[in-house]
């Protein structure tokens, strides 16, 4: 008998949106041993870490599908860097979802003011002071906004104080006016933001609490900007592209920086890597099959371990023959940890008794299949067929490459990397009736 309290706990630990902290016992070391999502000895964070250790003030990009573990990997990178023995290192983690509305187009002024503000707060904390009692950078930001907009001057700084950043996030009309004011004086604003960063970095290096010679900013969440309405997608994507392409030079900070960015942008802008230090790092899926469909047992075993670390007693929930109940779910996930946990979690929510039966597993697979089938459009079919056949990035023209990026954004196509990068349809997309019929033509 499995009680409600135990089920609640298991449902919680199977939440696919819950990032794991470095050292969490639920973490599966995918990059150890035989490679399942990269080349042996060179995981994504290996690449990011090496450049930081060997160069000064690097600016790197890091991406991957939602739910593949980018935030967790950034936590592991932070742990590694702060344990490095060559130089005392201080890593500043910035979750942009805390400071910006992910459903509103983002601007370079948004990004710079958040980084300057967080660095200033971290320096103040390292000096033993309360950042909520120190105006710091936010005072300078307000002065620039109010100096440009006479109407905003009437509000007065005390009306917002240290909450100015949250007001900019939560008050759309206020943010719009502030953004307009900053655009008028953008060069002055950007220069002052970088000056504030330089001053904060110097303070962090001098503070007894850190004494860090290497400062690393880990900027997370910038890949999550997405429109609520599909018709707003063009405006949202243009804003993100503006930050990472047109204004890329301002993202190079007076310290090391790693930014997460949306995967689709890598395929829309061919020269993206040239704007930063090194090729953008991509966190791929766990390979559970080769390109020809041959099962890859090492990857399957890693995903079994992922479920085992959460559920613990696998036979108690999935029966003695995991090939009948758990394996179909693993195969349906395509090696995408997010979808695997989504299905396992739904199974725990729906099952009337344990261990579950094949029919239970098939039901949650079919439910997710319907969600993917709903996203597929007839105009996607030729490109989906080309990817299913070639397993490569289309190179015909820029429009087709951009369409490929949109398929990735909707998780219709999954990315793998074992010696080389290759792509395949999500298994549930391949099973969708409209896709299956087109592939069989």
N, C-alpha and C positions, 0 to 999 in steps of 0.2 A: 504494500500500500504506500502510495506517495502522497504526502500531505500537501495542503495548499501553501503552507509556509515554505516548504522546500521547492515547490514549483515556482513560487514567486521569486525565490533567489535564483533559480536556474534561468528563468526568463530574463532576469536582470543582467546576469553575466553573459547572456547570449545577445545582448543589445548590439547590433552591428554599428551603431553610431557612437559607441563608448570607446574613446581612445585609451590605450593602456599606458601606464607610466613605465619608465625604464625600471627593469627589475621585477615587474609584475609576474607572478607565477603563471598567469594565463598566456604569457607571451610564448609563441612558438618560434624558435630560431631557424627561420626559413633559409637563411643564408649560410648556415653551417653545414658541413658535410657535402654530400653530392648536391650540386646546384639545382634548384627548382625554379628560381626566378632571377637568374643572373649567371654571369660567368664565374667559375670557381675562383674564390679569393678576391672578387671585386664586386661587392654589393654597392648599392647607391650611396650609403653613408660612408663606405670606404673611399669612394671617389671624392665626395664632398670634403671629408676629413683630410685627405691627403693634400688637396690644394690649399686648404686653410693652414696646414702645418708647414707647407713649403713656400708660400708666398705671403706678401703683405696686402692687406685691405682688398681681399677678393670679393667679388659679387657673383653669386651663383644662383641658378634656378633649379627647382625640384618640383616634380609633379607626379601624378598617378591618378588612378580612379578613386572616387570616394569610397572609403571603407577598405582600402588596401593597406592602411596603416601608416600614412605619411606622418601624422602627428606623433605616433609612437616612435617612428624612426628618427624624427627630429629630437625626441627625448633621449634616445640612445646616443645620437650624435652629441648632444649636450653633455651627457654623462662621460663620454669618451674624451671630449675636448677638455673638460674641467679636470679630468684625471691625468691629462698630458703632463709629462715631466720636463719638457723643453722650456715652456714658459707658463707662468701663472695665467690662467684663462678665466674670464668671466663671460658666460653666455646669457644674453637677455632674450627671453622668449616673449614674443608679442602675438597675442591672439586677436586678429583684426575683427573678428566677430564681436569682441567685447566693446569695440570702439566705433564700429561702422555698421550701418544697416545693409545687410547683404542683398536686399531686394531693391536698392537704389543704385543707379550708376555711380561708379567710383571715379575719383579724380586723383591726379598726382598731388594736389594740395591736401586731400584726405590722407594719403599715405605718408607724406612728409610730416604733417602736423602730428600724426599719431606716433611716428617713430621719435620725433624730437621730444614729445611730451613724455613718452614712456622712458626714454633714456634719462631725461631730467629727473623723473620720479625715482628711478633706480639709483641714480647718483645721490639724490637727497637721502634716500633710505640707507645707502652705504655709509653716509656721513653721520648716521645716527639721528637724523631728524625725521619729522613726520611730513611726508609729501603732501598730505591733505591740509596741512597748516602753512605750506609754503607756496606762494603763487607761481614762482619759477617761470618756465616757458609759457605757461598758459596766460600769464600777465602780458607778455610781449605779443603773443598772438592776438589777444583781445585789443591791445592798443593799435595794432595794424588794421584790424577789421573796423574798429570804431572810427579811426582816423579817416577811413575812406568813405564810410557810410554815416552821414550826419544823423539819420534817424536812429541808427543803432547806438549812437553816442548817448541818446537820452535814456537808454536802458540802464547804463552804468555797470561797471565791472562787478560791483558787489551783488548785483542781482544774479550773477552766475558763478562768479568765483571759480573754485576748483571744479565745479560741475559743468563748466563751459563745454568740455569735450562730450559729455553725455547729452547736453542740450543740442549740440551739433548732430548727434546721432538720432535723437528721438523727436526733434522738432523740425519737420521738413521745410516749413516756410522760413524759419530762422536760418537753417543751413543754406538754403538757396540764396538768401541775401548775403550771408557771410562768404559763400563761395564766389558770388559776383564781386564782392569787395576784394577778395584775395586775387582774383583773376586780373583785376585792374593793376595791381601791384605785384604781379607774380614773381618777377625777378627778385624784387626786394624780399618778398616772403620766402622764396626758396633759399636765397642766400642766408637769411636770418635763421631759417630752420637748420641749415647745415652748420652754421656757426654755433647754434645751441647744442647740436649733436657733438661737435668738437669739444665744446666746453664740458659737456656731461661726461664724455669719454675721458678727458683729462682728470676730472674729479673722481671717476671710478678708479683710475690708475693710482691716484694719490690717496684714496680712502683706505684707512687701516683695515677695514672689513674685507676689502677685496685685494688691493695691491696687485691688480691684474695688469699684465703687460699686453695681453691679447684680449681684445673685446670682440665678441661675435654676436650679431643680431640674428635671431631666428624668427623670421616674419612668416607667420602661419595664417591661413584662412583667406588669402587673396584669390584663391581658386574657387571660392564658394559663391561669388557674386552671380546670381541667376535671376531672371525676371519671373514675376508671378504670372504674367500673361505672355503667351507665346509671341504676340505681335510686338512686344517690347524687347525681344531678344536682340535685334540688330543694334538698338541703342545701347543695351547693356554690354554686348560684346565689343562694340566700338570703344566704350569707356575703358574697358579692361585692356584692350589693345593699345589705347592711348597711353596708359600708365607704363606698360612694359616695353613699348616700342618707341613711340614719339618722345617720351620723357625718360627713357632708360638711363640717361646720364645722371639724372638726379637720384636714381636708386643706388648708385655707387656711393657708399657712405665712407666717412673717415675711419672705418673699421671694417672687419669682415661682415658680410651679410649673405644670408641664404633666404630666398623668397619661394614660397609655394605659388604656383601659377596654374591656370587651367590647361588641361592636356590639349584641348582643341587648338590653342594658340600656337603650339609647337608645329602644327601642320599648316596653319594658315600663313605663318611668317617664316619663310625658309631661312632667312638670315638671323633668326632670333639668337642663336648661339654666339654669333659674332659680336653682339651687343654686350655680352657678359663674359665672364671668365670661364671658358670651357663649355662643352655641349651640355644642354639641360639634362639633368638626371631624371630618369623615368622609373618609377616603381611599378614593375609589371605584375601580371597574374602569376599564380602558382601553376606551373606546367603539370597537368595531369594526363596529357596525351601529346604525342608528337604530331607534326603537321599532317601525316597520313592517317591519323586516328589511332595509332598504336598506343595502348595504355602506357603510362609512365608511372610505375608503381611507387617510386620514391616520392613523387609529388602527392599521390593519393595518401600515402602513409603520413605525410606532413599534415594534411587536412584532417585525417582521422585523429591525429594528435591534437589539433586545434579544438575539435569537438570534445575529445576526451578530457582535456584540461578544464573544460567548463561543466560537463555533465558527470565526469568521473566514472561512474559505473555504467559503461556502455551497454552491456547485455541487459541490464535492468530496464533500460529505456528503449533499446533497439533490438533486443533479442540476441540469441546466440549466433545467428547467422547474419552478420553485418552486411554481407553481399546482397541480401534481400531487402534491407530497409535503409541503411545508411549509405551504401555505395551508390544507389540511384540518385540520391540527393547530391552527393559529391560530384558525380558526373554531370548533373544538371547545372551545377554552379559554374562549370568551366574553369574552376580554380580561382574564382572570385570570392575571397573570404566574406565580403559583405553579403553576397547572395546566399552563400552557405549558411551563415548565421541567421539571415532572414528566414530561411526555410526551416532550420532547426528550431528557432524560436516560435514560429507559427505552429510547428508540429507539437511543441510543448503546450501551446495555448489551446489547440483544437482537440488533441487526442482524448478520448473518453476513458482509455485504459492503457496500461503499459505492461509489457513492452508493446510498441506500436507494430502494426502490420504493414505489409507492402501497400495495401490500399490507402493507408494513412499517409505514407510517404508520397504516393502518387498524387494524392489530392493536393498537397501543398506545392508539389512540382507544377501541377496543372494550373493552380491559382497564379503562380508567378509567370508561367508561360502566357497566360491570358494578358497579364500586364505588359509583357514585352510585345505580344502580337498587336496590342492596341496602338503601340508607338510606331510600328512599321508602316511606312507609306509606299504606295506603288512606285513612286519616283525613286525610292531607295533601292528597288530590286536589282537593276543592272549592276550597281556598284557593289551591293552585297554579294552578288554572284561572282563578280570579279575577285573580291577578297577571299571568298570561300575557295576559289580555284587556285589563285596565285599566292595567297598568304602574304602579300606584300602591299606596301603603300602605293596607291595609284599615282602615276607620274604624268598623266596625259595633259592636264592643264590645271591652272590655279583654282578654277571653280570646282573641279572634281576633288582636289586636295582639301578644299574648304568643306565640301560635303562629307568627306571622309572624317574630318574633325568633328562634325556634328553627329555622325554615327557613333564615334567614340564617346562623345559627351552624353549620349543617351544609352550608353553601355550595350549597344547592339553589336559592336565589334570590340573584342578584347585584345590586349597587347601582351606578348610574351617575349622573353629575352633569355636565350640560352646559346651563348656563342655569337648569335646575331639576333636582331629584332625581327619578329614576325607577328602576324595578326591572323585572327580567325573570328568567325561569327560566334556570338554567344550561343551555346548549345540550345537554349530555349528559343532563340531567334531562328535558328536553323529548323527547329521543330514546328514553328508557326505555320499553319496551313498555307498562307499566301506565299511564304518564302519557300517552303518545301515543294510546292507545285512549280514555282519558277525555277528552282534548282534542277528539277527533274525534266524540264523541257529539253 
